[in-house]
Amino acid sequence: MSALYGQTKKKRFQPDKKYVESYPGYLSLGVFTIAPTINYKINTEAKEIKDKNFNSDYRANISNILGFTVGYRGINVAVGFKVSSNDEKKVDYAKSTYSSIAIRLRHPVYYLLFKYSQVKGFTDLNTANNSDPKSKYLRRGDIAITDYQFEGIYNFSWRRYSYTAPLTFLQRQLKSHIGILLKTGLAYNEISADSALVSARQKPYYQDFNDVEKISGVSIKLAPGVGGNLIFFKHMYLSMAFFIAYDLYLYKYKKFSDGSINSGQSFVVVFDGRASLGYQSERFYIGLRYEGDSRGASLAHARVTTQYSYVGFEVGYRFKAPGILKKGFDKILGSGN
């Protein structure tokens, strides 16, 4: 009876092998490069100010991110960092630094993600806010954005649709299929600087926000979505997913002059999604990916928005996992498929 029960439990979360192929016995190693666009905007909400020239449009000076991935069974880890570049169009920008790590846990039914990232060094593209005649833009190398993100996605169509196939490459979609998704998330975000976030020119138009040096907040997200993988020429895929996120943002902001702290909450509806095009065989995989995420919240007399857009390229190969790795996983987590 116990053996029969064990077999039944083992088959409980098996995808339809006509649609989804898994590779539990392989160790996947990959390298990726990403061209990101990371924006941070501050807009005054004073109704009497119609001139948008008092807003800030900050951008990070990052042309390229290089990273590596490793995956085995249901675990995928990706580490990324900025690569130095000599972009002549950005010689007037502040220097930026970037680092990130993402841990993805795949289960046939759900997907879990923990991600940490930090970006430091931004440049205000609104030249009117710059008072330094020696520079075209206002450069703020002291502004930093730090994110801790945890999210889970439930896949209602897990038997025939793999949301993670073009993300972790631990599975491969064999036949085209679409699925309904539900994302939940909890994130901590911090925007900080060594002085007030708004420039001296902007201060008269931001009222209580004009002396804020740090904004920290927790967002609670619920996002229904839909995704799908289109398979053509047997090994080529086109994958897309889109979510509408309902986000409750609980925030605090700290003033530079006296260190006082105020708090509040904001409810927003935001959108995020991804699309990718690539090739997967049993061993080799390659993919071109786009991901976009936008977050915004109304604070005291200002609206703060962060926007992330990534265009990336990843290539990798699956190897037969060495015996010592399999034995280690079996000992710690138990034998798996």
N, C-alpha and C positions, 0 to 999 in steps of 0.2 A: 504493500500500500504506500509506504513512504517513497519508494522508488518511482511509482506511478505518479504520485503527487509532485515529486521533484520535476519529472518530465513535463507535466502539465503546466507548472509554474514557469518553466524555462521557455515554453512556447507561447506563453501568454502575451508577451510584448514583442513577438517576432513580426517584422514588416512582411508584406507580401513580396516574395522574392522575384516576382515577375515585374515589380515596379521599383523596388529599392534593394540595393546590394550593400551589405556591410562588410567591413574588413577588420574584424577583431584581432586577427593574427598578424597584422602588419603594423609596423612603426613608420609613420609618415614624417618626413623632414621637408621643410619648404623655406623659401626666401621670398620676401615681398618688398615692393617699393610703392610708396604712396605720395601723390601730389595733393597736399591739403590746402584748403582755404578756411581759415579760422578767423571769424569776425566777432567783434564785441562792440555793441552800440549802446549809447546813452542818449535818450531823447527827453527833452523837457516836456512836462505835461501841463505847463502853465497855459491856460486858455488864451490869455492875451498876447502870447508870443506866436505869431504866425510865421515868422522867419525861421525856416528850418536850418539856417546857417549857424544856429547856436547848438546844434546837436553834434555828437562825436561819432565817428565811424572808425573804430580801431581795427587794425589788421595785424596778424602775426607775420613775421618775416621768415617764413618757412617754405622753401621750394620743394623739398624732398625729404621723405622719411624712409629709412631702411629698417627692415626687421627680419626676424626669423621665427619660424613656427615648428613645433614638434607635437605630434599627436599619437596617442595609443589608446585603443579601446574607446572609451567614451570621453577622454580628456584631451583637450587641445590647449596649448599655451603659446601665446604670441607676444613677443617683446619688440618694441620699436623705439627708434631714436632719430633725432634730426641729423641729416647729412649736410655738411658745409657746402655752400654754393656761392658762386660769384655772379649773381644776377644783376646786370648793370641797371635794370629798371628800379632796383630797390637799394641803391647805394645811400639814399637819404633816409632809409628806414632804420629803426632801432634794431639791435641784434636780438634774436629770439632763441630760446632754448626749448626743447621738447623731449619728453620721455613718456613711455606708456608701457603697461603690461596688461594683457587680457587673458583670463582663464575661462575656458568654455567647457561646460559639462553637457554631454549629449546623452539623451535617453530617447528611445523611439517615440515616446509620448510627449516629452517636454525638453526644454533647452534652458540651461542656466548660464548666466554670464556675470562675471565680476571683472570690472575694468577700472584701472587707475590711470590717470593722465594728468600731466602738468605742462602748461605753456607759460613762458615768462618772456616779456618784452613785446610791446605793442606800439604801433604808430598810428596816429590820428590822421586819416586821409582828408579831413576837413581842414584845409590850409588856413582858414580864417582863425582857427583857435591857436595858431602858433605865433608867438611874439618874438621869436629869436630870428633875427635877420640872417644868421649864418646857416640856417637850415630851412628847407622847404616845408617840412612837416613837424608837428609836435611829436617828439620821440619820448616814449615812456617805457624805458627799460625796466622800471620798478613794478609795473603792473603784472600780476600773475593770476592765472586761472587754474584752480585745482579741482579735479572731479574724482569722486568715488562713486561708482555706479554698480548697482546690482539689479538684475532683471531676470525674469523667467517668462518663457513663452510656452503656452499649452497648444499643441497641435491636434486639432480635432480629427484630422485626416491622416494620422501618422502611419497607418498601414500602407498607404499608397503614395504619400507625399513626404519627402524629406526636406524640411526647412533648412537643415544644417549642411546638406550635401555640398553646396557651393561656398560654405563658410568655413567649415572645419576639414572638409575632404576626408572624413571618416566614413562616409557613405557615398553611394553613387546612385543617382536617379536613372533608371533604365527605360521607363516609359513616361510620357508626359502626364502630368496631373496637377490639379490645383487643390488648395486646402484653406480652411478657415482657421484663423489664429487668434489667440488672446494673450496679450502681453501685460504683465504687471511689473512694477519697478519701484525701487527705493533708491534715491540718489542724494549725495551730499555735494554741494557746489560752493566754492569760495572764490571770490574776486577780491584781491587785496593790492595795496600800494603803500609806498612809504610816505605819501601825503594824500591830499584830497584827490579823488578820482576825476573830478571835473577841473578844467583849467581856470586860471584867474579871470579870463574873459567871460567864461560861462557862469561864474558864481552868482551874479545878480538875477539869473533866470531860473535857478534851481531851488530856491528857497531852502527848506530844511535839508535838502540833499546836497547842498553846495559844499559841505565840509565832511562828507562821508569818505572814509579811507578803506573800509572793509565791508563786504556784503557776504554773508554766509546763509545758506538755506538748505532745507530738506524738501525734496519733492516726492510726492506719492503719485504714481502714475497707473492708470488703467487704460489700455489701448486695444480695442478690437482691430483686427486686420485680415488681410487676405494675401495669399502668396501662391506661386505656381512655378513649376519647372517645365519648360518646353524642350523636348529632346528631338534632335534631328541628326541625320547621318550617323546614327547609333551612339556616337560618343560626344557629339557637340550638345551644349545646353545653353538655353537662355532662361535666366531665373529672375523673378521679380517678387517683391513683397512691399506692402504699403500698410501703414497704421495711422489711425486717428487717435491721438492720445489726450485723455482728460487728466489734467495735471493740477494737483493741489500743492502750492508752494508756500512753505512756512519759512519766513526769513527774519534775519536780524541784521542791523547795520550799525557800524561803529563810527563815531565822529573822530576826526583827527585832533581837533583843538582841545577837547576836554575828556575824551575817552568814553563818553556816554553811549549807551546802547539802546536802540529802539527796535521794536519788533512788529510784525504784521503778517498777513497772509494774502495770497492772491490765487485765483482760480483761472486757469487758461486752457485753451484747446490748441494743441500743436500737432504737427505732422512730421513723420519720419518714414524713411523707406530706403530700399536698396535695390540695385539691379546688377546682374553680372552675366558675362558671356564667356564661355570657355570650353575646354576639352577635358574629359576624364576617361581613362582606361583603367584596367585593374591595377596598374603600377604608377603610371605617369599622369600628372594633372597640371593644368595651366588655366589661369582665369584672369579676366579683366573685370574690375568691380567698381561700382559707384555706391556710396552711402551718404545720406544727408540727414541732418538732425538740427532742429531749430527749437530754442527755448526762450520764452519771454515772460516777464512779470512786471506789473506796475507796482512801484514802490512809492515812497513819499515824494511827490512832485517830480517823478522821473520814471521812465520806462527803460528797463535794462534787457537787452536781447543778446544772446550768444548763438552763433550759427556755425555749424561744422559741416564741411563738405569734403569728401575724400574720393579721389579717383586712384585706384590702386591696381597693381599687377602682381600676381603671385604664381610661382612655379614650384613644383615639388615632386617627390618620388616616394613610393611606398616600398619598404624593405620587409623581408621576413623578420619578425621581432626576435632578437636573441633570446635564448632559453633562460638566461639569468633574469631578464626583464619579466618574462612570463611568470617565472617562479616567484619573483618578488611581488607582483600584482596578485597572484593567486594566494600568497601567504597573507597579504595585508587585507585585500578586498574579497577574497574568495575567487574560485574559478569562474570564468565568464565566457561568453560566446566570442 
